[in-house]
Amino acid sequence: MLIYRLVIAGTAAAAAAAAVAVAAVAAGAAAQHSDPTIDLLLQSMVISVEIPLPKWEDGPAEWGGKAPRLSFLKREARPALGDVYSKFFKNIKEMIGREPVAAPAYGQGTRYKGPRMALTKGGAERVGVSFYVDVYDWGFEYVNNLAEEPTNLLAAGATPENPRYDYKFTREEGIATAKKFLQQLTPGIGEPGAGCTVHEECWFEHAKGRLFVYRVSKSYRGVPVVDDYIQVAIDGAKNLANISYFWTHGFAKYGETYTAIDAGRALQSAKLIALDDFGNQPPPLTLFGVRLGYVNYRKNPEVLLPAWLFDLKWNEKRSYENPQWDARKAEQRFLSEVVTHEYLIGVDAFFGAKVELVPPGF
């Protein structure tokens, strides 16, 4: 089971202020629609729900089938990353520069860029940074832009309706290689902390880079911690393609404790949020996933708050001119394609207000 992002405020006063701000946003959203009948009609039309919503009785045994009592969390300490730079740059001459970077869940950081390299692919030459490392107070991410050998290909005779794949190595071999990189390049998993449970999973990608991915995540008292995870990706030659390390050892309860709202109540807030985000003219949104998780408070990644996360998609039909069009022949001048958009909504699990997953400016 995957785990995602959590963060919370720096002081009890900040937590109280956040609660007031959340309540104010909720009140503001409600004030936009004064007619209850219109509210109900608009909300029912905004998101198509084709999956069952989670129920408390399906949660961890410690919840007892009832809504859990949750609080903000605060990280007990920053991860001891050590000298991240020297693990990836064996020679100071390899670095061609550095620049500031920012990530919504982790704040400000520094990107260290490896040497530029020219690659020829499909008869065209492209020049770019061979690799880079983004370092934050709360973790780091390494990306190798030269890893291109796929871990799997469609088998002979396979079809989109009946896909079968030939793999360069087994799942067990992939896990062993990923763990080797994890041990060499990160502080490791260690003790996750009181109340935490560690989860491991892996998969072969069948699109994009066709990498093998090994991921470690955690939950706190049954609730996934979205922004705490370790992930290693390797290519078909077992070269390291990516490694991300955002891993905290221990959380402490922070501020007041509240009874969580259920998924149905959060969904109603999500519909109002979608209406507001799209200026009361949202596209036809469909719900594909919903989960409760701790996410980083975007103003202070030291703090985490519980939120309902709604994974939504919608399709857009786009037309474009046929580059092969010939007026003397029967080909269509204009062609069309369907583009699928993804849209994530975060709803505060205490008050039902919007959680800013991507702050303004990102």
C-alpha positions, -999 to +999 in steps of 0.1 A: +000+000+000+014+034-010+020+062+014+021+099+006+026+134+021+022+150+055+033+182+072+021+205+101+027+238+118+056+250+140+037+260+171+004+253+189-006+288+179+001+281+143-020+250+145-049+270+160-044+296+133-045+269+106-078+256+121-093+290+120-081+295+084-096+262+074-129+270+090-129+304+072-123+288+038-151+264+044-174+292+054-164+312+024-171+283+000-205+278+016-214+315+012-210+313-025-242+292-028-271+304-007-299+282-021-297+247-006-316+232-036-291+247-061-262+236-039-274+200-039-280+201-077-246+215-084-227+192-061-244+161-074-234+170-110-197+179-104-180+145-098-191+112-112-185+085-085-181+050-100-162+034-071-174+026-035-163+051-009-142+039+020-161+030+052-148+032+087-156-005+093-131-013+065-103+005+084-077-008+108-089-029+137-078-002+162-105+021+148-132-003+160-153+004+129-158+040+140-144+073+129-109+077+143-097+105+165-068+121+148-045+150+154-018+169+136+016+153+137+051+168+141+083+152+129+105+145+159+137+152+139+151+158+105+166+128+087+204+124+091+212+126+054+250+130+058+270+142+028+245+136-001+266+154-026+297+132-023+276+100-028+267+110-063+296+133-074+328+114-073+348+143-088+341+179-081+347+186-118+316+166-126+292+193-113+285+220-138+264+241-115+238+244-088+205+263-086+177+267-061+147+244-064+114+241-046+090+212-041+054+217-028+058+191-001+093+198+010+100+235+006+132+250-007+162+230-018+193+230-040+198+212-073+233+199-081+237+193-118+260+167-134+279+171-167+261+178-199+261+150-225+249+146-261+228+116-270+216+105-304+181+089-303+159+083-333+184+100-356+182+133-336+209+146-312+199+161-279+220+177-253+211+178-216+222+173-180+232+137-175+219+136-139+210+159-110+204+156-073+178+178-055+186+181-018+162+194+008+162+195+046+137+166+046+154+143+020+167+142-015+160+129-050+185+117-076+175+115-113+196+098-140+187+111-174+208+085-192+189+054-180+170+044-211+171+006-215+136-008-207+130-036-182+103-051-204+089-052-239+057-065-254+060-102-261+056-116-297+019-119-305+008-097-277-021-073-283-034-043-263-064-065-253-041-093-243-008-078-233+021-101-224+057-090-216+092-102-218+113-091-188+150-085-185+151-098-149+128-112-123+109-093-096+132-108-070+163-097-088+149-062-091+142-060-054+177-072-046+193-046-068+171-018-055+179-027-019+216-026-028+213+010-040+191+019-010+218+006+014+247+023-005+231+057-011+207+064+017+206+064+055+183+033+052+149+025+067+159+021+103+133+021+130+102+039+116+091+051+151+063+043+175+029+038+159+043+034+124+041+004+101+064+000+071+050-012+038+070-025+008+058-029-028+073-031-063+062-031-099+073-031-135+062+000-155+046-008-188+047+027-201+069+058-200+104+046-190+094+010-185+115+009-153+113-014-123+102+005-092+107-005-055+089+016-029+089+017+009+062+037+026+047+039+061+014+045+079+009+060+113-018+042+134-034+030+102-033+062+082-008+063+053+019+090+055+019+103+020+051+124+019+073+100+037+087+073+014+118+058-002+117+049-039+143+033-061+139+028-099+163+008-121+164+003-159+168-029-179+205-029-174+200-026-136+214+009-137+200+034-112+174+056-128+160+074-098+162+073-060+141+094-037+146+095+001+121+113+023+120+094+055+113+105+091+121+085+121+093+092+145+062+114+149+047+132+178+010+142+182+007+180+178-022+202+189-058+192+195-074+158+186-106+157+164-129+131+151-123+126+114-151+133+089-160+104+066-153+101+029-189+110+020-187+143+039-153+150+024-166+143-011-192+170-008-165+195+001-144+182-028-173+190-052-175+226-039-137+229-042-139+217-078-166+242-086-145+270-072-113+258-090-130+258-123-151+289-119-184+270-116-178+254-150-159+222-142-152+195-168-169+161-165-148+148-136-148+111-126-135+098-093-109+070-096-095+068-061-100+082-026-078+077+005-072+092+039-036+101+045-013+124+063+002+151+041+029+177+046+016+211+057+028+232+027+040+261+048+061+240+072+070+204+061+078+197+098+041+194+104+016+169+089-022+170+087-048+143+079-066+148+047-089+130+023-073+128-012-095+125-042-079+112-075-100+126-104-097+124-142-114+140-172-110+136-209-106+164-234-110+160-272-085+181-291-083+187-329-052+193-349-043+197-385-032+165-402+005+169-412+000+144-440-030+161-454-031+165-492-059+185-507-058+163-538-065+132-517-091+119-494-073+122-461-089+143-435-075+177-430-082+177-393-076+149-369-086+145-332-072+129-301-084+124-266-062+137-238-068+125-202-061+150-174-055+141-138-067+163-109-060+158-072-081+174-045-072+175-009-099+179+018-090+186+055-101+156+075-112+177+104-132+206+090-138+197+053-119+226+039-095+227+009-059+215+016-034+233-007-014+205-022+004+229-046+008+263-031+005+295-053+038+301-071+045+264-079 
